[in-house]
Amino acid sequence: MHIEIQRNADISLTKQIYHSILDHIRSDLLEDDLQLPSVRELSKQLGVSLVTVVKAYQKLEHDGFITSVQGKGTFIRKTKIEEAEKKEGTLLYDWQLSVQDYLPRSQFARFHQVPEKIHLSSNMIDPGLLPNRYLVQEIHRMFSEDPKVLSQYGEIQGDRALRQAMVEYLQRMDVPTSPDNILVTSGSQQGIDLVARTFVGPGDVVVMEAPTYPGAIDVFRGRGATILTVPVDSDGMRIELLQNLCDKYKPKIIYTVPTFHNPTGAVMSLKRRRQILELARSIQCLVIEDDPCSEIYFEKKPPASMKSLDQDGHVIYLKGLSKILAPGCRIGILAASGSIFKRLLAAKANTDLGSPLLTQKAIIPFITSKRMMDHLKKLRTALKIRRDLVLEILSQQSPEEVSWFIPKGGLNVWLTLPSWINTDHLLIEAKKEQITFLPGSACYPTEQENHHLRLSFSYMNEQQLTQGVTTICNLLQSAIALKINQDSSPHF
């Protein structure tokens, strides 16, 4: 188990150890009943005092994640999260625990593909709303016209025709770029990873929103970054707090999802977008603008992208096509300029020598035709209906102690519960009903808030949404009623 200690961070060493072990547990990187290092061993390994480790272990035990057995040691106990089933033959692989790894966390993958019947945890789009049939036809046509497409490597930077098509597509969204400044990636997740592996090393400061996209947290934590967070309100990242962090720490990267923020759904105002760019210019840092679904707006178009406001090459723009078009294609693009782009291209070459040519070719006819615009219009209509359904159920059936942000686009609704409700525990009860959601704890890089959850309304049909959201409301009603009864009971 690798624990990265950052001695210059504002977070205490005890909290760093606590969160690191907790991230390992929640990411299933530490198995149930696994023995942790002794207090003395871990303090020596990390170069910290015995008291620091003791306090971290005590908090983990108090929160129910580990248990100490007198004379035997300290062991993982997953009572606060879903216990993994014991698999036959596991003992054969116990030796593997001696192999050191450097993964601090990998939480998002746990909620991406799940066995539950009602899947509200990952913001994918219902396959029935995607142009599957047309894309299949294009693949057949491509094979008939160019049967050698499978025996060719594509350009490392990405197919030239696709890059040109993406320039025209992005121009309709007021995102200026050129084919030479576009890099085709295997989804926007690879774009985040390329930026991190190119520009982030142990101790480098990365500023993120709180909450934020869990997949980005996993990547930056994996690079050993010192992550600092800025809370989000209805207008996005709070600039006055960001300014304070920038003045004190001079971050290398600011990562933001300004349009239909994941997970809250907030839209950053145009004023704040400009202010972040000014900050980036003043301290010479990079801004990663992650844009997963700005096309999915329900009322009016969102403000101009930060990339469109950038004159000096500070913004690295990421756009994924997987969600809105073809998840199986895993196509995304990264737009940057200058030497920043050249270094990212080199990182792409080192990673995979280029994304698959077949899937790149398959989507070109669609995104260059009127069909794409028609598809997006229908998609906005269908998802607005589903969003409105979820909001209606929440309004009618959720406890009055529960609040939520009304998203004006995107794929998710962010709920805030009473502070004493831990959504990690609530998820266990939901899974018993074959329902899953994303607990808020996965969305916080540092100081975790456990009383939030994200409901994705884009993947399930209306009947499944009704059943799933109604069940979650019932679970919340029961939890609050139980709390009221406990508080009102006489204590002896």
Buried (B, 14 or more C-beta within 10 A) or exposed (E): BEBBBBEEBEBEBBBBBBBBBBBBBBBBBBBBEBEBBEBEEBBEBBEBEEEBBBBBBBBBBEBEBBBBEEEEEBBBBBBBBBEEEEEEEEEEEEEEEEEEEEBBBBBBEBBBEBEBEBBBBBBBBBEEBBBEEBBEBBBEEBEEEEEEBEEEEBBBBBBBEBBBBBBEBBEEBEBBBEBEBBBBBBBBBBBBBBBBBBBBEEBBBBBBBBBBBBBBBBBBBBBBBBBBBBEBEEBBBBBEBBBEBBEEBEBBBBBBBBBBBBBBBBBBBBEBBBBBBEBBBEEEBBBBBBBBBBBBBBEEEBBBBBBBBBEEBBBBBBBBBBBBBBBEBBBBBBBBBEEBBEBBBEBBEEBEEBBBBBBBBBBBBBBBEEEBEEBBEEBBEBBBEBBEBBBEBBEEBBBEBBEBBEBBBBBBBBBBBBEEBBBBBBBBBBBEBBBBBBBBBBBBBBEBBBBBBBBBBBBBEEEBBBBBBBBBBEBBBEBBEEBEEEEEEEEE
